[in-house]
Amino acid sequence: MKKVDYKVIGVMSGTSLDGIDLVYVNFDFKKSWNYKILEAETVPYPLNWQETLAEAINYSEEHLGELNKKYTNFLAGIISRFIETHQIKDIDVICSHGHTIKHEPENNYTLQIGNLPEISYLSGQTVICDFRVQDVMLGGQGAPLVPIGDQLLFSDYKYCANLGGFANISTDRNGQRLAYDICAVNTVLNYYSKKLGKEFDEGGKLAATGELNETLLEELSKLSFYAQQPPKSLGIEWVKSTVFPILKKYEDIIPDILYTYTLHVAQQIAKSLDDNPESKVLMTGGGTFNNFLMRLLKSESNCHFTIPSEEIINYKEALIFGLLGVLKLRDEVNVLKSVTGAKKDHSSGVIYEI
């Protein structure tokens, strides 16, 4: 008989580089999966790590190998301090996403650092990590991986949308889970907020002072990615090669870029919804704290938007990577081919034991 109760630590680092999210959560299975978050914390990245991770996309293979070792040590230290700080005694497994440096599924390649075997003995725990590589090897996008958690933990909602470095969405359609990345969000907004001396646009206040640049909005809306059918995913490479070159033509008035791009995000998300007032949309991720963005989104769509507790907003992805690890332990499917485009549903992740 399979074990039905698990206490795990989920660890997530997103492309927006705001920090490492850690949750200590109890999962139990009684006809369906249930969860209770017992402890949660975000550890902000020191400036040197922010700068290093932002630049790492340009590193040579040798340099990336060195960075992977350093980051694995750093991440193991963060996890160990989380365990010590919260006096956590009972842990079945640590489930860690690592940090994405390169994501090029079209080239059969994705790299998340921090997933070396050393993370297990440095943290003193069994670790499941490196969840994306297998899916890419099976012909999938390697992303998004969270939708299996949306299906198993948040089935009350027609849509689950996350606003982080990128916006992504998942929903059930014709009995299958469908999910995909929509557009860049905080990877762009934070970049331009920093040009105005702010780490991020708190509440969207900077964007709200700008004015609409209709030419820019039209140019953004014509990006070819938006016409592609799912499965599809985005990485920082796409932002740098495709989005920034457009925005740089209009940098003389940064608040106008922020205003226009925020409206662009709202419009792209709205296009992914059915506009039915009875359709419930669960909104999570740091972008939900952008009041201006949420106001624009509600003006673009008639769907019913739910903003949950801050615990879910901030830690839903770390929570679900914890669940991915549990499913891997049970040798059950944790990645859906309908979402990623892989050849088959599969149980992904690498298990490292002490």
N, C-alpha and C positions, 0 to 999 in steps of 0.2 A: 504493500500500500504506500502510495506516495505521501511524502510529508506535505502538510497543508498550512503550516504556519512558518513564516520566515521573518527574520529581522536582518535588514540589510542597510548598507549605506550607499546612496546614489550620489554620483559626482558628475558635474557638468560644467564645462567651460565653453561659452558661446563666442561667436565671431565679433560681438560688440566689445569684447575685452574689458567688460566692467568687473569681472571677478570670477571666482570659482564658487559654484553653488554646491552645497553639501546637505543631504537630508539623511536622517536616521529614521527608517520607516518600518512599520510592522505590516506585512502582507499576510492575509489569510484567505483561504479558498473554501467557501461554503456555497455550492452551486454556481457562484460567480466570485470574482476577485473583489476583495475589500482591502482598504488600506487605512492606516493611521500614521500621520507624521508625528514622530516623537520629539525630534530635535531638528532644527534647520538653521543654516548660517551661510552667509555669502562672505567670502574672504576677498577683499579688493586686491587687484594686482598692483604691486609696487610699480612706480613709473618705469624703472629699468626693464621689467618684464613686459609691460605694455608696449614699450618701444621695440623690444626684441621680437615679440610675437607678431607685431605689425610688419616688421621688416623681413621676417623669416621666409616669406614667399619667394624672396629673391636669393636665398642662400643656395650655395652649391650642395651637392649630395653629401659631401664629406662634412661640411659645416652643419647640415641638418642632422647628421648622425650624432655630432657632438652636442647639439642643442637638445636632441631627444633624450640623451643621457642626463643632462643637467635638469631638464624639465621633469623627467621621471623622478629624480631625487627631490626636486622642489615640491611636486605634487604629493609624493609620499609623505613628506614632512607636513604639508597642509592637512592631509587626511589623519595622520597620527596626532596632530595637535587637536583636531576636531574630536577625536575619540577621547583624548585625555581631558580636554576642557569640559566635555559633557559627561565624563565618567561612564562611558559606554562599555559595558561588559559582555553583552550577548550579541555576537555578530556572526551570521551565517556566511555572508560574503560581501565584499565591496564591489560595486558595479560602476565602473568609471568610463566615461566617454573619451577622456583625453581632450586635447585641443587641436582643432583642424587647422593645418597649415596650408595644405593644397587639396583641392577637390576637383578632379578632372575625370569624371566618369566616362566622358566621350573618348578619353585616352586609356580607359581601364585602370585608372589610378586615383587613389585617395590616400591621404596621410594625416593621421591623428597622432601627435606626439604625446608622450607620457604613458605609453602602453607597453613598455618593455617589461620583461619578466621580473626585473629588479623591484618593481613596484610592490610585488607580493612580500618579499622578505624584508624590504625596507619598512613597510607598514605592519608587518607581522600578521598579515591576514590573507585568506584566499581572495583572489581578485579575478573578476571577469571584465574584460575590456576589448578594445579593438573590434567594435561591433560592425563597422562599415565595410571593411576590406572584402569579406567573403561575398557580400552582395554584389559588389562591383565585379568580382571574379565570375559571378554567375550572370553577368550581363546587365545588372541593375544599376540604378543611379546611386546606390549607397545612401540614399536620403529620399524623403524624410523617414526616420525610424520610429518617431513618436506615435504615429497613427494606431499601431497595435494597442498602445496604452489608452488612446482615446476611445477605441472600440471596447476595451475590456473594463475601463474605469469610469468613463464619462459618456456612456451611451444615451443618457437623457437628452443630450444636445444633438441637434441635426448637424451642426458644424462646430468644429473646434479650431479656433484660429489663434496663432501665436505671433506676437509682434516682438521680435528680437532684432538681431543684426539683419535678419531677413524675415519677411512675413511668410508663413505657410498655413495651410488649411487642410483639414481632413473631414471626410463625410462618407456616409454609406450611400452607394448608388447601385440600384439593381442587384442588391444582395452582396455587393463587394465594397471593400474599403477603398476609397480613392483619396489620394493626398498628393500635394505638390507644393513647391515653393511658388510664391506669387510675385514678389519683388523685393528689392533691398529696402530696408527701413533705417535702423539705427547706424548701420555701416556708413550711410550717407549723411543722415542728420547730425550724428556726432562729429563727423569730419568737418562739417561747416560750422557747427557750434564752436568747435575749438578755434576756428579762425576769428571768432568774436570773443575769445578768452573764456569760454565756458566748456566744461567737460562734456555736457550734454544740454539739450534744450529743455530745461525743467518746465513741465506742464505745457510745452509748446509755446511759451511766452515770446521767445524770439521770433518764431515763425509767424505768430499772430500780428507782429508789428510790420510785416512785409506786405507786399502787394502781388497780385497774380501776374505772372508773365505768361501770357497765353501762347506765345510762340514756343517757349520752353516746354510748356505743358503738352502741346501738340507733338513736339519732337520726341518727348519721352514716351508718349502713348503709342508711338509707332515702332518701338523697339521690337525686333522680331521674336524675342523670347515669349512675349505675351500671346502671340498667335500660335505657338506650339501647343500640341495636345499633351496632357499628362501621360506617362510619368515624366516629370522634369524637375530639375533642382538647380540651385545657384550656389556659387562660391564667390569669394572676394575677388578672384581673378576676373569674373564677369563685370563686377563693379568698376574695377580699375581699367579694364579694356574698353568697356562699352558705355557706362553711365558717366563716369568722371569726365571723359573727353567732351561730352555734351554740356555738362554743367559748367565746365571751366570757361566756356564762351560767355557766360553770364555772371562772372564773379565780381563784377563791379558793385553789385548790391546784394550782399549775402542774405539779408532778411527776405528778399524777394525769392531767392533760391529756396530758402527754408519753407516759405509759405507755399510756393508752387510745388515743391517736391512732396510736402506733406499732403497736399490735395491730390497729387498724383497717386500716392500710396492709398489714400482713402478710395479713390476711384477704382484702382486695380483690385482692391479687396472686394469692393461692392460688386464688381463684375463676376466674382467667383461665388456669389451668393444668389439665391433664387428670388430675393426681394419680397418674400412672403412674411407678413407680420407675425404669423404663427411659427415661423422657423426660429428656433432658439440657437444663438451663437455664443459659445463660451470663449471669452477673450482672455488671453494670458500673455505673459512676457512683459518686459520693461516698457514697451511702447504703449501699454494700456494706461500708464501714468501720464501720457502725453494728452492732456485734456483737449487741446486744440485738434489733434488728430482724431480723437474719439468723437468730438463734436462734428467734424467734417464727415466722418464715416457714417454717423447717424443721419446726416443730411443727404447722403448718397444712397442709403439703403433703408428699406422699411422693415428689415428683419429685427427680431427682438434680441438685443445684445445684453449679455450677462457678464458683469465683472465680478469675479468671485473674491474670496478672501485674499489678502496679500500673500498668505502662505502658498496658495495655489498659483497666483499670478507669478510669483518669484521662483517657485521651486517645482513647477509641474514637469519640466523636462528632466530635472534630476530625479524626481519621483519615478518617472516612467523608465528612465534608464535603470533604476533599481529593479523595476518589474521585468525589463528585458533580461537582466541577469538571472532573476528567479526562473523565468521561462527557459533560459539556457540550462540552468541547473537541472531542470525537469526534462530536458531534451524535448521541449515543445516549441512550436513555431513562434518566433518573435519578430520575423520580418516577412511582410506580405508581398508577393509578386505583383499583386494588383496595384500596389503603391509604388514600388521601386522599378518595376519592369524586369525583374530578374526572371530567370528561367523557371523558378519554382519557389514556393514558400519554403522557408528554411529556418533553422535555429542557429543564430549567428553569435559570434563572440569567442574569445580565447580565454581559457581558464588557466590561471597560474596558482599553484598551491605552494605553501611554504616548504 
